[in-house]
Amino acid sequence: MRFNSITEAIGNTPLVRIDPAVHGLNHIDLYAKLEMLNPFGSVKDRPAWHMARPFLEDPSGGNDTVVELSSGNTAKALALLAGMHGRRFRSVTNRMRVPEIKELLLLLGAEIEELPGRSECLDPTDTDDPLTRFHQALAEPGSDYRHTDQYFNPRNVEAHATGTGPEIVKDLEGRVPDWFVACVGTSGSSTGVARALREHDARVRVLGLVADKTDFIPGIRTIDEVHQVGLFDPATYDAIASVTSREAIDGMVTLIRRCGLLSGPTGGAAYQGALRHLASADAELHGTGRRETAVFIVCDRAESYLGYVRRRRPELLGRTRRGHSAAALTEDEVREGARAVDVEEARSWMAGGEPRPLVVDLRGPHAYAARHIPGSLNIVDELFDEMVFSGLPFSKGTPVLLACPVGEKSLRYAALLTRMGHPDARSLAGGVVAWRDAGAPLVRE
């Protein structure tokens, strides 16, 4: 196979059948679309090239810098594509949560600008969010930047509607799968593939997978975050379900060890989410004589996520857990160990408590500076995670009230502190949003 450019190798990735002895479904054939075998290593190679190609191949394009709000696979692909065409690439993000990917981006020649925002992706209605202000600046006439705009650019969807989806139908010899399962990030792949499949058969059922609200899985948004993405349309999905980082890593390990697929956690999440959802459909097929087909996407490879696995499941890498981690708590442990107080209770506690509770705001510094609870201390959640890893960061004699945007992460940390022996660690129910909505005072830095 011979190409004149590496971009010609984007697409036409394999569709591989998963051995039924591995997944245990009796009446459903399960296939993995191996998008991690794209030349730059992920499903994002397709939309990155489709979005950037018009101006990268334009000889009158000048030396504009390519910019994207990405800290992951889209940034990796765009950095390589921009470099091939003599352009600079800048990744703008509110947080680089996977250190290996940050180092890889620097190796690829990317410029990284970290502007801590309020969420993992852009909220165009939030005028206080620095990422929103940056997005508005990129759209101004005369800008020296070329913004690929993956969260709103329809060419993101088109890349999969004209490529990934038709390839699945072709590899299934003209048949459309009964089920298509995809993790939802920008929603480009799930929307584009669903569109292409439904053009052949409108009966295909589409399952969208999002990250659990209290958890972090690289490349997957929570249900609250996907509603901030311009390409997201709930009507695309017949069902939307959440997955946890534990499920994602479990699925990742199964795909690697049992199937020989070097999947990252996103592919693992897609696999585990597919099995959980398809179990009931498989049972319904028993005795009917019918078989169905399901396809899920393996988005990227494992190598960039060793630190992610090491932090959450060190035993998989031959290590012993020596510290404490909120991410490692089960949902039962969170429910049993956490104590939440509403805004009225929190205000009463802060006004009359003896000793007064220490209020810890876990949001990013820009969100904290914009508005925060009077007297609160700002410790970003990643830093707080590092602090509690080695032991209790506060005296047991100091009551602690934890606050985050909507009260989900703070609840998990309250459970962890309680589990570590702190006698009075509570979470602000509903978070800073509930505090604001209740008319409680907020101050600016």
KEVEXSE-889841 format. One record per residue (C-alpha): residue in one letter; x, z negated, y. Coordinates in steps of 0.001 Angstrom, whole numbers, plus 500000, padded with zeros to 6 digits. Layout:
N
AXZY...
//
This chain:
445
M500000500000500000R501561501146503244F500611500314506841N501901501386510230S500986498021511761I500231494559510416T496831494747512103E495817497402509562A496101494697506887I493367492590508479G490262492531506299N489483493776502784T490198490321501397P489480489562497713L486219488183496379V487088485893493464R484705484453490869I484985480689490383D485092479696486708P481767478048485715A483798475473483783V485039474277487188H481835474247489235G479377473384486434L476505475604487618N474749477175484633H472655479878486248I474529480723489461D477664482842489727L479837481415492504Y482346483591494387A484975482745497001K485766485208499782L489502484624500332E489860484990504085M493069482960503989L494730486127502636N494413487891505986P497930488585507336F497948485736509864G496439483343507362S492777482837508215V489254484121508736K489988484137512485D492283487156512199R489238489437512225P487554488242515446A490890487650517197W491845491303516752H488328492583517432M488088490605520683A491616491282521952R492135494877520798P490303496648523669F492656495294526345L495796494884524225E495756498592523391D494852499610526961P498044501087528490S496797500167531972G496262496558530989G499388495264532723N500943491934531780D497893489703531854T498169486519529810V495749486200526899V493934482849526972E491665481152524476L490093477712524209S491491477104520749S493839474710519007G493729476327515587N493492479595513703T492144481724516543A495075480623518698K497541481442515898A496175484956515463L495999485648519204A499549484364519764L500860486851517210L498711489725518473A499678489098522096G503369488910521199M503173492203519306H501871493864522474G504336492231524861R501826489773526292R501927486010526699F499365483768525058R498104480424526288S496110478003524149V493921475704526219T492425472779524359N491149469276524855R493098467927521892M495665469052519325R494550466998516357V496682468670513653P500400468295514534E501572471030512148I499401473611513891K500731472604517316E504302473065516076L503422476405514508L501849477628517756L505029476740519624L507059478634517013L504801481649517571G505610481565521287A502290480185522485E501973478171525663I499822475089525132E497800473443527860E496020470273526813L493161469274529075P491312466358527463G487605467119527494R484508465328526304S483933467244523105E485729469441520615C484330472616522172L483144473812525530D479935472561527102P479185475011529951T476593472670531457D479024469772531884T480535470206535343D482713467119534933D484467468494531860P487905469982532718L487503472606530003T484302473785531666R486040474046535045F488874475984533421H486375478355531803Q484774478997535176A488168479714536745L488951482286534052A485762484144534886E486592484521538587P487311488064539828G491000488934540092S492112486461537441D495475487169535806Y494121485992532467R492364487854529688H489985485363528127T488823486314524633D486079483669524907Q485444483089521199Y482506480717521715F480443483293523611N481964486725522908P479582488845520758R482601490717519369N483350487535517402V480118488101515480E480610491877515295A483943491469513512H482136489882510571A478962491955510784T481003495157510404G483751493798508161T483330490594506153G479633491058505323P479803494706504159E482907493882502094I480953491223500182V478188493710499366K480735496339498312D482620493941496040L479345492863494418E478763496549493627G476017497016496181R474193493755495449V473496491124498090P474210487510497093D471217485219496836W473129482574498771F475761482699501489V477524479455502413A479731479072505494C481148476264507591V480125476460511246G482783476423513957T482224479118516577S479479480341514182G480939483846514376S481535484310510641S478251482772509455T476189484704512012G477966488028511477V477938487900507689A474304486766507625R473354489683509879A475078492212507627L473647490778504400R470101490647505762E470293494294506744H470542494976503001D468162492260501820A466294489893504123R465761487434501271V469356486148501275R469482482404501966V472144481150504370L473516477608504288G475461476413507331L477759473419506927V478726471106509780A481000468061509890D479494464609509594K478934463191513079T481451460384512558D484095462533510943F486647465254511710I487258468361509609P489553471001511140G487640474124512133I484158472650511639R481903471342514394T479399468519514185I475742469421514648D475885468191518257E478963470300518985V477629473554517510H474686473382519882Q477231473752522703V478432477100521306G476890480172522876L476923482157519626F475102479485517618D471501480307516674P469712477831514370A467478480670513161T470495482167511359Y470413479393508761D467842478576506138A469406475130505958I472125473161507745A473877470304505955S476748467991506848V479934467339504894T482528464588505189S486310464806505292R486404463148501860E484218465919500424A486329468547502190I489552467205500698D487966466790497255G486864470428497346M490250471532498647V491991469796495728T489621471368493188L490182474864494565I493946474356494557R494399472631491205R491626474222489133C491294477670490693G494780478446492010L493412478960495533L495604477436498265S492594476467500348G492568474290503441P489945471579504048T487417474006505544G487284475985502310G487056472722500415A484104471666502555A482393475013501908Y482908474640498148Q481642471051497965G478738471764500289A477772474785498199L477807472790494950R475734469961496423H473113472338497797L473025474733494842A472581472023492205S468805471901492730A468512475710492812D470469475862489558A468069473399487928E465062475450489063L466499478550487384H466630476819483993G464330478542481523T463482481458483831G466046483849482378R467233484684485902R470720484345487389E471652484132491049T474827484720493023A476398482655495793V479367483383498059F481355480967500224I484364481524502492V487825480065502022C488865480109505671D492571479256505626R495477477792503665A496550474274502756E500058474120504214S499046473373507795Y496988470341506783L499410468158504842G499454465596507661Y495657465591507701V495599464878503964R498421462341504205R496472460324506749R493204460286504808R494227460534501165P497907459551500839E497557459032497089L497180462801496681L500721463194498014G502167460437495863R502006457801498593T500469454369498778R498078453547501582R499884450979503711G497596450833506695H494001450786507836S491996453884508706A488471454301510009A488330457771508462A488827456257504998L485715454059505212T482722455120503144E479309455382504776D478190452289502856E481178450341504215V480288451416507753R476631450428507363E477459447077505793G480371446142508053A479422447363511525R477413445540514130A475817447523516971V474241446184520157D471988448081522535V472637448422526259E470553445397527259E472288443168524702A475700444492525750R475074443808529434S473862440290528681W476882439665526463M479283440941529151A477582438892531889G477288435575530085G479668435747527182E482324433059526876P484861434432526418R483822437727527961P484174440618525514L486930443166525949V485211446543526440V487218449423524936D486264453005525899L487443455391523145R486853458639525064G489490460942526513P491164460047529813H489374462701531882A485945461619530667Y486894457993531310A488137458825534804A484922460693535601R482702457710534763H483121454551532754I481698451078532239P483050448686534898G485964446634533602S486426448689530447L489835449580529030N490539453196528041I492206453679524641V491699457227523326D490377457237519760E493514458833518276L495709456170519904F493332453419518818D493553454783515280E497340454420515436M497029450871516762V494694449609514047F496654451361511299S499271448608511343G496964445644511940L494483444055514310P495366445118517892F493507442185519477S493446438441519041K490690437189516760G489631434948519625T488818437945521820P485372439516521245V485470443326521389L482808445836522441L483695449432521495A482175452441523251C482387456196522585P480208459090523797V477177458458521533G478076455362519533E479126456955516242K482911456681516237S482740453239517823L480469452071514988R483055453175512437Y485860451372514291A483726448231514625A483259448289510847L487006448696510368L487881445777512669T485343443614510869R486795444632507526M490259443687508837G489057440182509652H488031440343513310P485116437894513708D483287439622516581A483727443397516970R480613445301518024S479701448905518863L477638450021521860A474594451708520296G474119455168521773G477495454949523482V478230455739527107V475369458252527106A472849455495526321W474470453264528957R474086456031531539D470504456858530517A469538453194530817G470671453215534459A473481450747533806P476361450926536308L479201453408535843V482264453701538047R484748456476538766E488495456023538636
//
